[in-house]
Amino acid sequence: MATELKANTRKDFKRSSLTKLRHEGNIPGVVYGYKADNTPIMVDAITFIKTIREVGRNGIISLNVDGNKQNVILSDYQQDHLKDAVTHVDFLAVNMSEEIDADVRIELVGEAAGVKDGGVMQQPLHEVSVTAKPNDIPESIEVDVTELQVGETVTISDIRDKYSVTLNEEDDRTIASILAPRQEEEIDSGEEQEAGTPENEEGRESEASDESESKEE
């Protein structure tokens, strides 16, 4: 059974009204999608945060709008990072028997062998688009990197068959890779510095010889 979140419709769209309702502890938003018109709503901020923590980013919520309940997921949200507050929410009403697209975060699991050897983990892909029925959308896509060595890469093709959901990414899309140890970079930069040293020494020598010549005169 989906967790219920109560909401009220909004009829006043003035900027001052939005500011007021936020000050009163509410978040303005909209619900749209399956059997739902674009309906402006507002929800209690504290209850909203509690609900999302309970069901997860892609969890099913029973949104009770003025007594009418709809199954929704959190489609999008806007946040004021300075105030650490959510300022607007979008809910997508869903048909539980039909597949939808959703963005799911990628979580790297395990300590990579290459990192233990001094390599540096790179993760260019932090979330992936999936297609699945609402109840089948995972909270996260876990990728085991325990066996990953220096110079190796894990791609979408490596994990595609491990999940029942459809991953909407190309097979060769890189999820994570391990770069060679930093010591190699330091050695390279050191060699470059040494290559530039003789020119500086020549410059100092010529300056010194110029000074000695002027003293002799």
C-alpha positions as CSV (number, residue, x, y, z in Angstrom):
1,M,0.0,0.0,0.0
2,A,1.4,3.4,-1.1
3,T,2.3,6.0,1.5
4,E,-0.3,8.8,1.6
5,L,0.6,12.5,1.2
6,K,-2.1,15.1,1.6
7,A,-2.2,18.1,-0.8
8,N,-4.5,21.0,-1.5
9,T,-5.2,22.7,-4.8
10,R,-3.9,26.3,-5.4
11,K,-5.9,29.0,-7.0
12,D,-3.7,32.1,-6.3
13,F,-0.6,32.2,-8.4
14,K,0.8,35.6,-7.4
15,R,4.5,35.7,-6.5
16,S,3.5,37.2,-3.1
17,S,1.1,34.3,-2.5
18,L,3.8,31.7,-3.3
19,T,6.2,33.5,-0.9
20,K,3.5,33.5,1.8
21,L,2.7,29.8,1.5
22,R,6.4,28.9,1.6
23,H,6.8,31.0,4.8
24,E,3.9,29.1,6.2
25,G,5.7,25.8,5.7
26,N,4.2,24.7,2.4
27,I,5.7,23.8,-1.0
28,P,3.9,24.8,-4.2
29,G,3.8,22.2,-6.9
30,V,1.8,20.6,-9.7
31,V,0.4,17.1,-10.5
32,Y,0.0,15.9,-14.1
33,G,0.0,12.7,-16.1
34,Y,-2.4,9.7,-16.0
35,K,-6.0,10.8,-15.6
36,A,-4.7,14.1,-14.2
37,D,-4.9,17.6,-15.6
38,N,-2.1,20.0,-14.8
39,T,-3.4,20.7,-11.3
40,P,-1.5,23.3,-9.1
41,I,-1.2,22.1,-5.6
42,M,0.6,22.6,-2.3
43,V,1.9,20.2,0.3
44,D,3.3,20.5,3.8
45,A,7.1,20.8,3.6
46,I,7.9,18.7,6.6
47,T,5.5,15.9,5.7
48,F,6.8,15.9,2.1
49,I,10.4,15.4,3.2
50,K,9.4,12.7,5.6
51,T,7.4,10.9,2.8
52,I,10.3,11.0,0.3
53,R,12.7,9.7,2.9
54,E,10.2,6.8,3.6
55,V,9.4,5.8,0.0
56,G,12.6,6.9,-1.8
57,R,13.2,9.2,-4.8
58,N,11.2,7.0,-7.2
59,G,8.7,5.5,-4.7
60,I,5.0,5.4,-5.2
61,I,3.0,8.0,-3.3
62,S,-0.8,8.1,-2.8
63,L,-1.3,11.8,-3.3
64,N,-4.6,12.9,-1.7
65,V,-5.7,16.1,-3.4
66,D,-8.7,17.5,-1.6
67,G,-9.9,14.0,-1.0
68,N,-9.1,12.5,-4.4
69,K,-6.3,10.0,-4.3
70,Q,-3.8,9.3,-7.2
71,N,-0.8,7.2,-7.4
72,V,2.2,9.5,-8.2
73,I,5.9,9.6,-8.2
74,L,8.1,12.7,-7.6
75,S,8.9,13.7,-11.2
76,D,11.0,16.8,-10.5
77,Y,11.8,19.3,-7.8
78,Q,13.5,22.7,-7.4
79,Q,15.7,23.5,-4.4
80,D,17.1,26.6,-2.7
81,H,20.5,25.4,-1.7
82,L,21.3,28.4,0.4
83,K,18.2,27.8,2.6
84,D,18.4,24.0,2.1
85,A,14.7,24.0,1.2
86,V,12.6,22.5,-1.6
87,T,10.8,25.4,-3.4
88,H,8.7,23.5,-5.9
89,V,7.6,19.9,-6.7
90,D,6.3,18.1,-9.8
91,F,4.3,14.9,-9.3
92,L,3.6,12.5,-12.2
93,A,0.4,10.5,-11.9
94,V,1.0,7.0,-13.0
95,N,-0.9,3.9,-14.3
96,M,0.6,1.1,-12.2
97,S,0.3,-1.4,-15.0
98,E,2.1,0.7,-17.6
99,E,5.8,1.3,-17.9
100,I,7.3,4.8,-17.4
101,D,10.8,6.4,-17.7
102,A,12.6,7.4,-14.6
103,D,16.1,8.6,-13.6
104,V,17.8,6.3,-11.1
105,R,21.1,7.0,-9.3
106,I,24.1,4.7,-9.7
107,E,25.7,3.5,-6.5
108,L,29.2,2.0,-6.7
109,V,29.6,-0.9,-4.3
110,G,32.8,-2.4,-2.9
111,E,36.4,-1.2,-2.7
112,A,38.0,-1.6,-6.1
113,A,41.2,-3.6,-6.3
114,G,42.7,-0.9,-8.5
115,V,42.1,1.8,-5.9
116,K,43.9,-0.4,-3.3
117,D,46.8,-0.4,-5.6
118,G,46.9,3.4,-5.7
119,G,44.6,4.0,-8.7
120,V,42.1,6.8,-8.9
121,M,38.3,6.0,-9.3
122,Q,36.5,8.0,-11.9
123,Q,32.7,8.0,-12.2
124,P,31.4,9.9,-15.2
125,L,27.9,8.5,-15.0
126,H,26.0,9.1,-11.7
127,E,22.4,8.3,-12.8
128,V,20.8,6.3,-15.5
129,S,17.4,6.5,-17.3
130,V,15.3,3.3,-16.9
131,T,12.0,2.1,-18.2
132,A,9.8,-0.1,-16.0
133,K,6.4,-0.3,-14.3
134,P,6.2,2.2,-11.4
135,N,6.5,-0.5,-8.7
136,D,9.6,-2.1,-10.4
137,I,11.7,1.1,-10.5
138,P,14.7,0.5,-8.1
139,E,15.8,3.1,-5.6
140,S,19.3,2.8,-7.1
141,I,21.4,0.8,-9.6
142,E,24.2,-0.9,-7.7
143,V,27.4,-1.6,-9.6
144,D,30.0,-3.9,-7.9
145,V,33.5,-2.5,-8.6
146,T,35.4,-4.8,-6.3
147,E,37.3,-6.6,-9.0
148,L,38.0,-3.5,-11.1
149,Q,41.7,-3.1,-11.8
150,V,43.9,-0.1,-12.8
151,G,43.1,0.8,-16.4
152,E,39.8,-1.2,-16.5
153,T,36.4,0.2,-17.1
154,V,32.8,-0.9,-16.3
155,T,30.2,0.0,-18.9
156,I,26.4,-0.2,-19.3
157,S,26.8,-3.5,-21.2
158,D,28.5,-5.0,-18.1
159,I,25.4,-4.5,-15.9
160,R,22.5,-4.6,-18.5
161,D,21.6,-8.2,-17.9
162,K,21.7,-7.9,-14.1
163,Y,18.5,-5.9,-13.9
164,S,14.9,-6.6,-15.0
165,V,14.4,-2.9,-15.9
166,T,15.4,-1.5,-19.3
167,L,18.5,0.7,-19.2
168,N,18.1,3.6,-21.7
169,E,21.8,4.1,-22.3
170,E,24.2,2.9,-25.0
171,D,26.2,-0.3,-24.2
172,D,29.6,1.5,-24.4
173,R,28.6,4.3,-22.0
174,T,31.2,4.3,-19.2
175,I,30.0,4.1,-15.6
176,A,33.3,4.0,-13.8
177,S,37.0,3.5,-14.5
178,I,40.3,3.5,-12.6
179,L,43.1,5.7,-13.7
180,A,46.8,4.9,-13.1
181,P,48.3,5.9,-9.7
182,R,49.1,9.6,-9.2
183,Q,52.8,8.8,-8.8
184,E,53.1,8.5,-12.5
185,E,51.6,11.9,-13.0
186,E,54.1,13.3,-10.5
187,I,57.0,11.6,-12.3
188,D,55.8,13.0,-15.6
189,S,55.6,16.6,-14.3
190,G,59.0,16.2,-12.7
191,E,60.6,15.2,-16.0
192,E,59.0,18.3,-17.6
193,Q,60.5,20.5,-14.9
194,E,64.0,19.0,-15.4
195,A,63.7,19.6,-19.2
196,G,63.1,23.3,-18.5
197,T,66.0,23.7,-16.0
198,P,69.0,24.1,-18.4
199,E,67.4,27.1,-20.1
200,N,67.1,28.9,-16.8
201,E,70.6,28.0,-15.8
202,E,71.9,29.3,-19.1
203,G,70.1,32.5,-18.5
204,R,71.6,32.9,-15.0
205,E,75.1,32.1,-16.4
206,S,74.8,34.8,-19.1
207,E,73.6,37.3,-16.5
208,A,76.5,36.4,-14.2
209,S,79.0,36.7,-17.1
210,D,77.5,40.1,-18.1
211,E,77.9,41.3,-14.5
212,S,81.5,40.2,-14.3
213,E,82.3,41.8,-17.6
214,S,80.8,45.1,-16.5
215,K,82.9,44.9,-13.2
216,E,86.1,44.3,-15.2
217,E,85.4,47.4,-17.3
